[in-house]
């Protein structure tokens, strides 16, 4: 059974981003999270991460439809 909640380190690894970038997603409200425990550590529900990923796919599709997606080259 997969864990219900993920740490920001887990999120960073899954999305292949840095820990500060994962924290910024949470602080901006783009990725809903809760703070738990005495140390008030952030946790992201796995289902919220999946919703975030789906939103990013939808936004990418919309930009692609408008011809605004970069192929990553300069």
BELBEL-V38087 format. One record per residue. PSI is psi in whole degrees, 0 to 359 (NA if undefined). OMEGA is omega in whole degrees, -180 to 180 (999 if undefined). BURIAL is + if it has 9 or more other C-alpha atoms within 8 Angstrom, else -. Layout:
psi=PSI omega=OMEGA burial=BURIAL
psi=PSI omega=OMEGA burial=BURIAL
//
This chain:
psi=129 omega=180 burial=-
psi=147 omega=179 burial=-
psi=147 omega=179 burial=-
psi=322 omega=-177 burial=-
psi=145 omega=-180 burial=-
psi=147 omega=173 burial=+
psi=168 omega=176 burial=+
psi=331 omega=175 burial=+
psi=319 omega=177 burial=+
psi=314 omega=-180 burial=-
psi=316 omega=179 burial=+
psi=315 omega=-179 burial=+
psi=316 omega=-179 burial=+
psi=317 omega=-178 burial=-
psi=354 omega=-178 burial=-
psi=49 omega=177 burial=-
psi=171 omega=179 burial=+
psi=161 omega=177 burial=-
psi=317 omega=177 burial=+
psi=326 omega=178 burial=-
psi=320 omega=178 burial=+
psi=317 omega=178 burial=+
psi=320 omega=179 burial=+
psi=322 omega=177 burial=-
psi=319 omega=180 burial=+
psi=312 omega=-177 burial=+
psi=327 omega=-180 burial=-
psi=345 omega=-177 burial=-
psi=358 omega=178 burial=-
psi=328 omega=180 burial=-
psi=104 omega=-179 burial=+
psi=138 omega=180 burial=-
psi=166 omega=176 burial=+
psi=157 omega=173 burial=-
psi=131 omega=-178 burial=-
psi=164 omega=175 burial=+
psi=171 omega=-179 burial=-
psi=333 omega=180 burial=-
psi=3 omega=176 burial=-
psi=49 omega=179 burial=-
psi=145 omega=-179 burial=-
psi=141 omega=174 burial=+
psi=139 omega=179 burial=+
psi=127 omega=177 burial=+
psi=135 omega=-177 burial=+
psi=321 omega=-180 burial=+
psi=327 omega=177 burial=-
psi=322 omega=177 burial=+
psi=318 omega=178 burial=+
psi=319 omega=177 burial=-
psi=319 omega=178 burial=-
psi=314 omega=180 burial=+
psi=317 omega=178 burial=-
psi=320 omega=177 burial=-
psi=319 omega=180 burial=-
psi=321 omega=175 burial=-
psi=315 omega=-179 burial=-
psi=317 omega=179 burial=-
psi=321 omega=178 burial=-
psi=317 omega=177 burial=+
psi=318 omega=-179 burial=-
psi=316 omega=178 burial=-
psi=321 omega=180 burial=+
psi=319 omega=179 burial=+
psi=332 omega=179 burial=-
psi=359 omega=180 burial=-
psi=23 omega=-175 burial=-
psi=11 omega=-178 burial=-
psi=131 omega=177 burial=-
psi=146 omega=177 burial=-
psi=5 omega=178 burial=-
psi=358 omega=178 burial=-
psi=158 omega=-179 burial=-
psi=NA omega=999 burial=-
//
